[in-house]
């Protein structure tokens, strides 16, 4: 069983920045893919960005050029740097990791962008 714990959410003004962290209980390099998703009330979880075990990264279109996903392997931690935040980025952000055929989610962290 792998646990994922997010932190770093909060309230920020439009144009501001936040850094989200996701700390795993296992070596983060054992994943098949690991990334960030977000969900608004009454909406579906959507991919924001992820990293594959090959090192390839993928970003949702609105995240390109504003958000950066990265890993600190020594800390078993995944990051999402959020820059130039917009009101429409307001959502609950979740970390998701695929270890083999197992799919793990964190509890999420709220990001609120005030306009």
Buried (B, 14 or more C-beta within 10 A) or exposed (E): EBEBBBBBBEEBEBEBEBBBBBBBEBEBEBBBBBBBBBBEEEEEBEBBBBBBEEEEEBBBEEBEEBBBBEBEEEEBBBBBBBEEBEEEBBBBBBBBBBBEEEEBEBEBBEBBBEE
